Each structure stands twice: as C-alpha cells, then as structure tokens.
Amino acid sequence: MAIYVLNPYASQDLFLSAENSERLAPFVSRAEKDGRPFARQVDAWWVAVLAGVRTGLRTEIVGRSVKFNDGGVLGSDPSRITHLELLAVAEEGVGVLERPAQVVRIATEYANTGFDWLFEQLIGESEPALTLTNRLGDLTAD
C-alpha cells in the first residue's frame, strides 16, 4: 500500500544566503561518485536544518540570497515534508500549516544557523564526506 503525501511547498522557493551558496559548491556532486558529501544542494540544506534545530536558533538570511531549488524537490522524500510541518507546528502552532511560505521560512532560518556547524565539519578536511558522517552523532549528544 502506497502512502501519498501532498506537497503544499512545491511552489515555494528554497533559498541559501549567497555566502553559504558559494561555500557549499565544492561539497555538492557534479557527477556520480565524485566523492563529495552531497548529491544535491537540498541534501546539504537538510543537514543544515537539522543542525540548526539542534542549536535551537533561527537566523534570518541577511543580504543577498540565492534560490537553489523549489519546494517540489521535497516531494522526492515525503518524510521531509512531514518533518518540516512538525517543526513549524512546534514553533508556531497548527495554524502555520495554512502558510506554506512560513513553514519554509522557519526551515530556512534553521538551515542558515546550521550551515555554520556544517562548514566547520567540511572545510579543510581531506575526506569531508567521511568526516561529516563521523560527526553527525555530535548533533545528538547532550
């Protein structure tokens, strides 16, 4: 039995700060099996969201932002839609689900915070994918 999740975020644009977009480029694959930690920018954004949630801090994007995808990409992993909605409801209550742009904004602000942690794990490492994998557990440690 298949479960279908409606994607109310398909028409929402996903943004990174221009600075984070530039810093992220070397860590996103350009070809299959090139050894980079992320196959897609949305995957890095997702890890940054999780890291930001762990800190409990949201940071608005100040200055120039760059659209890296639209919310349609979230449909490729429907559990992300569920998680974004649960996060938004925890922040602002169930009424936020009627405002898809606000749900995405909350996640974007957590990601903007989480990119600091993410880049600390990646920059300067000879095997950034392995380093990141080994340090993901740090996000759950108390």
N, C-alpha and C positions, 0 to 999 in steps of 0.2 A: 504494500500500500504506500503510495507516494504522498508526501505532505508538501503542499504548496504554500509558500509564504508570499503574500502580496508585498511588492516593493514600492512603498509610497515615497521613496527617496530617489527614484530613477531620474527625476527631472531636477534634482538638486546638484549643484556643482560642488566638487570637493577641492579644497584649496590647501596649499602649503605656503608658508612665508617664502618669499623669493630666496632668502638666505638658506633656509632649510632645503629648498628645492635644489639649489646649487651644490650644497654639501652632500645631498643624498645621491646625486647622479652616479658617482663611482661605485655605489653599492647595489645598484639595480641592474639586472641582467640585460644585456643587449642580444645575447644569443643563448641557446640552450647549453647548459653545462659549462658556463664560463667561470664558475666558482664564486660568483658574487652572492651575497647573503639573501637577496630578494629577487624574486622573479618579476614582481610588479611593484610599482610605487605604492599601490593600495596596501600591499602586504607590509611594507615598512611603516606606512601610516597607521596600520592596525596595531603593530607592536608599540608604536609611539603612543597611541591612545591608551593601551594597557599600562604602559609605564607612567603616563600622566595620571591615570586613575589611581595607581599605587601611591603616588605622591599626594594625591588629594587636591592638587592645584590645577586650576584652569588659567591659561594665558591667552589673551586675545592676540590675534595677528596684528601687529602694528607695522605700518608701512606697506610696501608692495607685497601682494600675494600672487600666487601662480595657480591657475586651475590645472590639476593633474589628471582629473577624470570627472565623470559624473556619477551620481549615485546608482546608476544602472549596474555598475560593477559590483555593488553589494549583493545583487541577486545571484552572483556566481557562488556565493557562500551564504545561504539564507540565515544561518545562525548568527551572522554578524548583524543582520537587521534586528533580530530578537535582542541581542546584547546591547545594541545602540539604544533601542527603545527602553530596555530595563534600566540602563544608565540614566537616560533622560528622565524617566519616571522617578527614579531615586533622587534626582536633583531638583525637579520642579513639579512633580505630581503628574497624575494621569492626563491632565489637560494638555500637557506638552505634546502628546501624540497627535493632536489636531494641528500642530505647527511643525511640519517636516523640516523646514529651514532651521528651526531652533534645535531640533534633535541633532541635526548635522553640525550646527554651530557648537553645541556642547562637546561633541566628539572632537571637533577640530581644535577647540581650545585645550582639551586634554592632550591631544596629539602634539600641539605646539609646545606644551610643557615637556612631554615625554621625549621629544626629539633631543633634548639636551642629554638625557640619560643614554639614549640610543647611540648618539655620536661618540659619547665617552667610551662605549664598548667597541666601536668600529674603527675610529680614526687611529692610525698608526699601528694597527695590528697586521701582522703578516698573513694571518688567516682569519679575516673578520667573521666569516660565517661560523667557524668553529668557536671563536671567542664568544660571539653572541649566544650561541647555543649553550655554552658552558655557564654563561652569566644570567640567563633568563631566570634561573632559580633564585637569584638575588632579589627579584621582584616580589617573590612570595615570602621571603624571610622576614621575620619580625625583629 
